[in-house]
Amino acid sequence: MLTLWHRLPIVARAAIAGTVVAAAGIFPWTILAGMNLRLFVGVPWAVVPMGVYLWLYVKYLNGAGWPHSTAAFRRTSLRANGLSADIWGMSLFAGMIGLAALLPLLGIMSRLVQLPAEARPITTPAGMPSGTAFTLLVMASLVAGIVEESAFRGYMQTPIERRFGPILAILVNGALFGLAHYAHHPLSVLAMLPFYIAVSAVYGGLAYATDSILPGLVLHAAGDVFSLTRQWATGRPEWQLAPTPPPLIWETGVDAGFLGSVAVFVVISAGAAGAYLALVREARAANTRLLSVHSE
């Protein structure tokens, strides 16, 4: 007899599962970080309990613990599969090219729509040392990388991808990934969706190519360390490339700067596409070689 859960469309089940996994990882850090900003501010003590929680969180999502009947499902959904050194290198290289394409994309978007000019400033309480603040930013980046990749590119993308292919899976998790950042820019959440879908294409493409969330997790966490540190130092979020927003092309007309951003975006995107295709071929070949060794 089918339960109500199994009567839901697979896209709905994946979206709900990914949202629950994301909430289960983000909320504890929100509470702990908020407490660290009020209590014993000289020491980044929140990283210790959060580190323990993240370890247990990942182990459970990867199949450990009760109920044992769901262990295989949880492990498959997380998709935290190990990779060879060669695939790791190709994955990080392809991912960095993909991330580089986001810069001219932001340049294009900033000329087409009014992107949010401000973000919530990263402030620290009086008496908190810079080292403590930076340590908390690094932990926030690790939480974001681990939790968001587990939720969006693992539990959400995996079932949709295996049923409908990577394009729909990336569009769905990218749209929900963007909506999950509503608090960062509540008045511009729809305008920012193309950016978050593109980010999801970078990380989700790596998950599809390698059958693992691990390369995207590393790049995600490292990218957040950079963007959060930059926002802390300059007050500008990752999508704000310059201190003041550029004029829209609807006001100035199409100019050389806009066309240049489009050309750079096309060139870098083509390079990223080539790197991803090469990664898919090599990852599939490596998997075939591994299966043949195990069958002997």
C-alpha positions as CSV (number, residue, x, y, z in Angstrom):
1,M,0.0,0.0,0.0
2,L,1.4,3.3,-1.1
3,T,1.9,5.9,1.6
4,L,1.1,9.6,1.1
5,W,4.8,10.3,0.8
6,H,5.2,7.8,-2.1
7,R,2.1,9.2,-3.8
8,L,3.9,12.6,-4.2
9,P,5.7,13.3,-7.5
10,I,9.4,12.5,-7.3
11,V,10.3,16.2,-7.8
12,A,8.1,17.2,-4.8
13,R,9.6,14.4,-2.7
14,A,13.2,15.5,-3.6
15,A,12.4,19.2,-3.0
16,I,10.9,18.4,0.5
17,A,13.8,16.0,1.4
18,G,16.4,18.5,0.3
19,T,14.7,21.4,2.2
20,V,14.6,19.3,5.4
21,V,18.2,18.3,5.1
22,A,19.2,21.9,4.6
23,A,17.2,23.1,7.6
24,A,18.6,20.4,9.8
25,G,22.1,21.6,9.0
26,I,21.7,25.4,9.0
27,F,19.5,26.0,12.0
28,P,21.9,24.6,14.6
29,W,24.7,26.9,13.3
30,T,22.4,29.8,13.3
31,I,21.7,29.2,17.0
32,L,25.3,28.5,18.0
33,A,26.8,31.4,16.0
34,G,24.2,33.8,17.5
35,M,25.1,32.6,21.0
36,N,28.8,33.1,20.2
37,L,28.2,36.7,19.2
38,R,26.7,37.3,22.7
39,L,28.5,35.0,25.1
40,F,32.3,34.7,25.5
41,V,32.9,36.7,22.3
42,G,36.7,36.5,22.6
43,V,36.7,32.8,21.8
44,P,35.2,31.0,18.7
45,W,33.8,28.3,20.9
46,A,30.8,27.6,18.6
47,V,33.0,25.8,16.1
48,V,33.5,22.9,18.5
49,P,29.9,21.8,19.0
50,M,29.1,22.6,15.4
51,G,32.0,20.5,14.2
52,V,30.8,17.6,16.2
53,Y,27.2,18.1,14.9
54,L,28.4,18.3,11.3
55,W,30.3,15.0,11.7
56,L,27.2,13.3,13.1
57,Y,25.0,15.0,10.5
58,V,27.1,13.7,7.6
59,K,27.4,10.2,9.0
60,Y,23.7,10.0,9.4
61,L,23.0,11.3,5.9
62,N,25.5,8.8,4.6
63,G,23.7,5.8,6.1
64,A,24.8,5.5,9.7
65,G,22.3,5.1,12.5
66,W,18.6,4.2,12.8
67,P,16.6,3.2,11.0
68,H,18.8,0.6,9.2
69,S,16.1,0.1,6.6
70,T,16.8,3.6,5.1
71,A,20.6,3.3,5.2
72,A,21.1,2.5,1.6
73,F,18.7,5.2,0.5
74,R,20.4,7.8,2.6
75,R,23.8,6.8,1.3
76,T,22.7,6.9,-2.3
77,S,20.9,10.2,-1.8
78,L,23.9,12.0,-0.3
79,R,26.2,10.8,-3.1
80,A,29.4,11.5,-1.1
81,N,31.4,9.0,-3.2
82,G,35.2,8.9,-3.1
83,L,37.1,9.9,-6.2
84,S,40.6,9.1,-7.6
85,A,43.3,11.8,-7.6
86,D,43.0,12.3,-11.3
87,I,39.2,12.9,-11.2
88,W,39.7,15.2,-8.2
89,G,42.1,17.3,-10.2
90,M,39.9,17.5,-13.3
91,S,36.9,18.3,-11.1
92,L,38.5,21.2,-9.3
93,F,39.9,22.5,-12.6
94,A,36.5,22.3,-14.4
95,G,34.7,23.8,-11.4
96,M,37.0,26.8,-11.1
97,I,36.4,27.6,-14.8
98,G,32.7,27.3,-14.2
99,L,33.0,29.7,-11.2
100,A,35.1,32.1,-13.3
101,A,32.2,32.3,-15.8
102,L,30.0,33.7,-13.0
103,L,31.9,37.0,-12.9
104,P,31.0,38.1,-16.5
105,L,27.5,36.7,-15.9
106,L,27.1,39.1,-12.9
107,G,28.4,41.9,-15.2
108,I,25.7,41.1,-17.7
109,M,23.0,40.8,-15.0
110,S,24.0,44.1,-13.4
111,R,23.3,45.8,-16.8
112,L,20.0,44.1,-17.4
113,V,18.3,44.4,-13.9
114,Q,18.9,46.3,-10.8
115,L,20.8,43.9,-8.5
116,P,20.6,44.4,-4.8
117,A,23.1,47.1,-4.0
118,E,23.4,46.3,-0.3
119,A,23.4,43.2,1.8
120,R,23.2,42.6,5.5
121,P,26.6,43.8,6.8
122,I,28.8,41.4,8.6
123,T,29.3,43.0,12.0
124,T,31.0,41.7,15.1
125,P,30.4,42.7,18.7
126,A,32.7,45.0,20.6
127,G,35.6,43.0,22.0
128,M,35.6,40.2,19.5
129,P,39.1,39.7,18.1
130,S,39.5,39.6,14.3
131,G,40.9,36.1,14.5
132,T,37.7,34.9,16.3
133,A,35.5,36.6,13.7
134,F,37.5,35.1,10.9
135,T,37.3,31.6,12.5
136,L,33.5,31.9,12.7
137,L,33.4,33.0,9.0
138,V,35.4,29.9,8.0
139,M,33.0,27.7,10.0
140,A,30.0,29.4,8.4
141,S,31.6,28.6,5.0
142,L,32.1,25.0,5.9
143,V,28.6,24.7,7.2
144,A,27.3,26.2,3.9
145,G,29.4,24.0,1.8
146,I,28.6,20.8,3.6
147,V,25.0,21.4,4.3
148,E,24.0,23.0,1.0
149,E,25.8,20.5,-1.2
150,S,24.3,17.6,0.8
151,A,20.8,19.0,0.6
152,F,20.7,20.6,-2.9
153,R,23.1,18.6,-5.0
154,G,22.7,15.4,-2.9
155,Y,19.3,14.7,-1.6
156,M,17.4,17.1,-4.0
157,Q,19.3,16.7,-7.2
158,T,20.1,12.9,-7.1
159,P,16.5,11.5,-7.5
160,I,15.4,14.0,-10.0
161,E,18.6,13.6,-12.1
162,R,18.2,9.8,-12.1
163,R,14.6,10.0,-13.3
164,F,14.6,13.0,-15.6
165,G,18.2,13.9,-16.3
166,P,20.6,16.6,-15.0
167,I,19.0,19.6,-16.7
168,L,15.7,19.5,-14.9
169,A,17.5,18.4,-11.7
170,I,19.8,21.5,-11.8
171,L,17.0,23.8,-12.7
172,V,14.9,22.6,-9.7
173,N,17.6,22.6,-7.1
174,G,19.0,25.9,-8.5
175,A,15.6,27.7,-8.2
176,L,15.1,26.4,-4.7
177,F,18.7,27.2,-3.8
178,G,18.0,30.8,-4.9
179,L,14.8,31.0,-2.9
180,A,16.6,29.7,0.1
181,H,18.8,32.9,0.0
182,Y,15.7,35.0,0.3
183,A,16.9,36.6,3.5
184,H,20.0,37.9,1.8
185,H,18.0,40.1,-0.7
186,P,14.2,39.8,0.0
187,L,13.3,42.5,-2.6
188,S,15.4,41.0,-5.4
189,V,15.1,37.3,-5.0
190,L,13.6,36.7,-8.4
191,A,16.2,39.0,-10.1
192,M,19.0,36.9,-8.5
193,L,17.6,33.5,-9.5
194,P,19.6,33.3,-12.8
195,F,22.8,33.7,-10.7
196,Y,21.9,31.0,-8.2
197,I,20.8,28.6,-11.0
198,A,24.2,29.2,-12.7
199,V,26.0,28.5,-9.3
200,S,23.9,25.3,-9.1
201,A,24.9,24.4,-12.6
202,V,28.6,24.6,-11.6
203,Y,28.2,22.4,-8.5
204,G,25.4,20.3,-9.8
205,G,27.3,19.6,-13.0
206,L,30.3,18.3,-11.0
207,A,27.9,16.1,-9.0
208,Y,26.5,14.7,-12.2
209,A,29.8,14.3,-13.9
210,T,31.6,12.5,-11.0
211,D,28.6,11.0,-9.2
212,S,29.9,12.8,-6.1
213,I,29.1,16.0,-4.2
214,L,32.6,16.2,-2.8
215,P,34.3,18.4,-5.5
216,G,31.4,20.9,-5.3
217,L,31.5,20.8,-1.5
218,V,35.2,21.8,-1.5
219,L,34.7,24.6,-4.1
220,H,31.6,25.8,-2.4
221,A,33.2,26.1,1.1
222,A,36.4,27.7,-0.3
223,G,34.3,30.2,-2.4
224,D,32.3,31.1,0.6
225,V,35.4,31.8,2.7
226,F,36.5,34.2,0.0
227,S,33.1,35.9,-0.5
228,L,32.3,36.2,3.2
229,T,35.7,37.6,4.0
230,R,35.4,40.1,1.2
231,Q,31.9,41.1,2.4
232,W,33.2,41.5,5.9
233,A,36.1,43.7,4.7
234,T,34.3,45.8,2.1
235,G,30.6,45.5,2.9
236,R,29.9,44.3,-0.6
237,P,28.2,41.0,-1.3
238,E,29.6,38.6,-3.9
239,W,27.2,39.8,-6.6
240,Q,28.3,43.5,-6.2
241,L,31.5,43.7,-8.2
242,A,32.0,47.5,-7.9
243,P,31.2,50.0,-5.1
244,T,28.4,51.5,-7.2
245,P,26.1,49.6,-9.6
246,P,26.6,50.3,-13.3
247,P,23.9,51.9,-15.4
248,L,21.3,49.6,-17.1
249,I,21.5,49.2,-20.8
250,W,17.9,50.3,-21.0
251,E,19.2,53.7,-20.0
252,T,22.4,53.9,-21.9
253,G,21.9,51.4,-24.8
254,V,24.1,48.5,-25.6
255,D,27.7,49.5,-25.3
256,A,31.2,48.0,-25.6
257,G,31.3,47.2,-21.9
258,F,28.2,45.1,-22.1
259,L,29.2,43.4,-25.3
260,G,32.6,42.6,-23.8
261,S,31.0,41.0,-20.7
262,V,28.8,38.8,-23.1
263,A,31.9,37.8,-25.1
264,V,33.9,36.9,-22.0
265,F,31.0,35.0,-20.6
266,V,30.5,33.0,-23.8
267,V,34.3,32.2,-24.1
268,I,34.7,31.1,-20.5
269,S,31.4,29.1,-20.6
270,A,32.6,27.3,-23.7
271,G,35.8,26.4,-21.9
272,A,33.9,25.2,-18.8
273,A,31.6,23.1,-21.0
274,G,34.6,21.5,-22.6
275,A,36.2,20.8,-19.2
276,Y,33.0,19.3,-17.9
277,L,32.5,17.0,-21.0
278,A,36.1,15.8,-20.6
279,L,35.4,15.2,-16.9
280,V,32.3,13.2,-17.7
281,R,34.2,11.0,-20.2
282,E,37.1,10.4,-17.8
283,A,34.9,9.7,-14.8
284,R,32.8,7.2,-16.8
285,A,35.9,5.5,-18.1
286,A,37.4,5.3,-14.6
287,N,34.1,3.8,-13.3
288,T,34.2,1.2,-16.1
289,R,37.8,0.3,-15.3
290,L,36.9,-0.1,-11.6
291,L,33.9,-2.3,-12.4
292,S,36.0,-4.5,-14.6
293,V,38.6,-4.9,-11.9
294,H,36.0,-5.9,-9.4
295,S,34.4,-8.4,-11.8
296,E,37.7,-10.3,-12.4
